[in-house]
Every structure is written in C-alpha cells, then in structure tokens.
Amino acid sequence: MSFGVRKRVVGCLSVACVGLSVSMAHATGEALAPPAIYPANTWQGKATAVVRVLDRLDAHVELLSVPVGTTAHYKSLDITPGRCLQRPKTLSPDAAGWLELHDTHPDGATFKGWMLAAEPALGVFESAVYDVRMVRCEGNDVAPAAPPLPTPAVPVLAQPSGPDAPAQGESTGEGGQAVPAGGAAPAQGASPAAPEYGGEY
C-alpha cells in the first residue's frame, strides 16, 4: 500500500473514531454546560478611539487613532473622544465612542454625543464638509472593565417520563403494556379495568 493511500485510510479511520465517540456521548446522555458568554449589556473600556473622517470636498478619507481625553486635529476639524467602549469577545462586535466634534470654520458644525460603529445612524455629525464615523476602540483596557466570564452550570438531565415509560418496579409485557410488580400481564382480550387488575365495575 502506498503512503498516500495509507494516509487516506488512516484519516478515514480517525474520522470514524471521532464519529463513534460523539455517538457514544449522545448514547450515554451526558449533560454539557452551555458556552460561557457575557450579558448583553457588557462593555469594556479602551484607551484609544479610532474614527474615520471623510472630507466631502476632496473625497479624502482618513483613519485617526485618538487617545481618550486628548484632541486630534484634521484640517479644520477638532476631535475629542471622552470615552471608548467595545463589546467583549463573546458578544457581537461593536464599539461606542463619546465624541466631541467641532468644525473651526465660521458657523462650523458641532457634535457631542455617542457614536456606535455598528449603528452609525444613531449618532450623526451634521456637517456639510465632514463625515465622521466611529470605527473601533483599541489600546489598553481602562474602566469600565468587563467582569469575569460567568461559569455556566451543567444542566441536570431529567429521567424519561411519559405514557410509554414504565413506572419504577414495573416491567413491560407483550405489546408494551406495563405489568404491575408481582402480577401477570392481562389475558388477551381482558379489560385492564376489571377488578382483578385494580379497576372498578
């Protein structure tokens, strides 16, 4: 047998073994804990905000990394991020920045508020010259800090119950009927409600 053929055979056997182990895990009914995820309202503070600035006059786009608490200057635009928050890894990616924007042109537009990377329409800098979008947060972790991931509890599997499951101490006779402990199965054609089987007239 050539090396390539032998490699394929060994690979198939390993896949079969993995499938067998998964089937055995299902057969034994082992309970698995759900994955650990952060609550939906969890944010992690970061030290730097990354914003995208579009100059509508010449279609130039610039990505600016601005440390929180400092002011960056792009042409006539001043950008001051007050906070930058991002979602932890187990949640859908998003970033939120508290930004103060000021166009130093006479009668230039100003903005103060939150901008979300995933929903830019919620915070819009209404300027005829510049378009500013929140992109992401980066840098060192700062307050607020995401709490430790909660440890999910392993669920307790309930025992099967229902009309088809025999009660404890009972066995199953022919046709799937439950037989009382210490008793015999009803005779063919006999009614289970007869007095000899615990019923009433």
C-alpha positions in Angstrom: 0.0 0.0 0.0 1.4 3.4 -1.0 2.0 6.1 1.6 -0.8 8.3 0.1 -3.4 5.5 0.2 -2.3 4.5 3.7 -2.6 8.2 4.8 -6.2 8.4 3.5 -7.2 5.1 5.2 -5.8 6.3 8.5 -7.6 9.6 8.1 -10.9 7.8 7.4 -10.4 5.6 10.4 -9.7 8.7 12.7 -12.8 10.4 11.4 -14.8 7.2 12.1 -13.4 7.1 15.6 -14.4 10.7 16.2 -17.9 10.0 15.0 -18.1 6.9 17.2 -17.0 8.9 20.3 -19.6 11.6 19.5 -22.3 8.9 19.1 -21.3 7.2 22.4 -21.5 10.6 24.1 -25.0 11.1 22.8 -25.9 7.5 23.7 -24.8 7.9 27.3 -26.8 11.2 27.6 -24.0 13.2 29.2 -25.0 16.7 30.1 -22.8 19.5 28.7 -22.6 23.0 30.1 -23.7 25.8 27.7 -20.9 28.1 26.5 -19.9 31.0 28.7 -21.0 34.4 27.4 -21.1 37.9 28.8 -24.5 39.5 29.5 -25.8 41.7 26.6 -25.2 45.0 28.4 -21.4 44.3 29.0 -18.8 46.8 27.7 -15.0 47.0 28.1 -13.4 50.4 28.2 -10.4 51.1 25.9 -7.8 53.8 25.9 -8.0 54.9 22.2 -10.8 55.7 19.8 -10.4 55.1 16.1 -12.6 57.3 13.9 -12.9 57.7 10.1 -13.1 61.2 8.7 -14.3 61.9 5.2 -13.7 65.3 3.6 -16.6 65.8 1.3 -14.8 68.5 -0.7 -11.9 66.3 -2.0 -13.3 62.8 -1.1 -10.2 62.2 1.1 -10.7 59.6 3.9 -8.5 59.5 7.0 -8.4 57.0 9.9 -7.4 58.7 13.1 -6.4 57.0 16.4 -7.1 59.4 19.2 -6.3 58.7 22.8 -9.3 59.2 25.1 -9.1 62.7 26.8 -7.0 64.3 24.0 -7.8 66.3 20.9 -6.8 65.4 17.4 -6.9 68.0 14.6 -7.8 67.1 11.0 -7.8 70.2 8.7 -10.4 72.5 10.4 -12.0 69.7 12.5 -11.2 69.1 16.2 -12.0 65.6 17.5 -12.0 64.8 21.3 -13.1 61.4 22.5 -14.3 61.3 26.1 -14.7 57.5 26.3 -14.4 54.5 24.1 -16.2 51.2 24.8 -16.2 47.9 23.0 -18.1 44.7 23.3 -16.2 41.7 24.8 -15.3 38.8 22.6 -18.3 36.6 23.3 -20.8 39.3 22.1 -21.4 40.7 18.6 -18.6 43.2 17.7 -19.4 46.8 18.3 -17.7 50.0 19.6 -19.2 53.1 21.1 -17.4 56.4 21.4 -18.4 59.6 23.3 -17.1 62.2 20.9 -16.9 66.0 20.8 -16.5 67.3 17.3 -16.1 71.0 16.3 -15.5 72.4 12.8 -13.5 75.6 13.4 -14.7 77.2 10.2 -17.0 80.2 10.8 -20.5 78.7 11.6 -18.9 75.2 11.6 -20.9 72.3 12.8 -20.5 70.8 16.3 -21.4 67.5 17.8 -21.4 66.0 21.3 -22.7 62.5 22.0 -22.3 58.8 21.4 -21.4 57.2 18.1 -21.8 53.5 17.5 -19.7 51.6 15.0 -22.5 49.1 14.2 -25.3 51.7 14.0 -23.8 54.9 12.6 -27.3 56.4 12.0 -27.8 56.8 15.8 -25.1 59.5 16.1 -24.6 61.8 13.1 -22.3 64.8 12.8 -24.4 67.1 10.6 -21.7 68.9 8.6 -21.6 69.9 5.0 -17.9 69.4 4.9 -17.0 66.3 7.0 -18.5 62.9 7.7 -17.2 61.3 10.9 -17.8 57.6 11.8 -16.8 55.6 14.8 -14.7 52.6 13.7 -13.4 50.7 16.8 -11.6 51.0 20.1 -8.0 49.9 20.7 -5.2 50.2 23.2 -5.0 49.3 26.9 -8.1 48.2 28.9 -9.5 51.0 31.1 -12.6 51.4 33.2 -15.2 50.2 32.9 -13.8 46.7 33.0 -15.7 43.7 31.8 -16.4 41.3 34.7 -15.0 37.7 34.7 -16.9 35.3 32.5 -19.6 33.5 34.4 -19.2 29.8 34.8 -22.4 28.1 33.3 -23.9 25.3 35.4 -24.1 21.8 33.9 -27.9 21.1 33.5 -29.4 18.1 35.2 -30.9 15.7 32.7 -34.4 14.6 33.7 -35.3 10.9 33.6 -37.6 10.0 30.6 -41.2 10.2 31.5 -44.4 9.8 29.7 -47.1 7.2 28.8 -44.6 4.9 27.2 -42.1 4.8 30.1 -42.8 2.0 32.7 -43.1 3.1 36.3 -40.5 2.1 38.8 -41.0 -1.5 39.9 -43.0 -2.4 36.7 -41.9 -4.4 33.8 -43.1 -4.3 30.2 -45.1 -7.2 28.9 -46.2 -8.1 25.4 -47.5 -5.3 23.3 -45.7 -2.7 25.5 -48.3 -2.9 28.4 -47.0 -2.1 31.9 -47.2 -5.1 34.2 -47.7 -4.4 37.9 -44.9 -5.6 40.2 -45.6 -9.1 41.3 -48.5 -9.5 38.8 -49.1 -11.1 35.5 -50.0 -9.4 32.2 -53.7 -9.2 31.4 -55.0 -12.1 29.4 -55.6 -11.5 25.7 -58.9 -9.6 25.3 -59.3 -9.0 29.1 -60.0 -5.4 30.1 -57.3 -3.8 32.2 -60.2 -2.0 34.2 -61.5 -5.4 35.5 -61.5 -5.7 39.3 -58.7 -8.3 39.2 -56.4 -5.6 37.7 -57.3 -2.9 40.2 -60.3 -1.5 38.3 -63.9 -1.0 39.2 -67.2 -2.4 37.9 
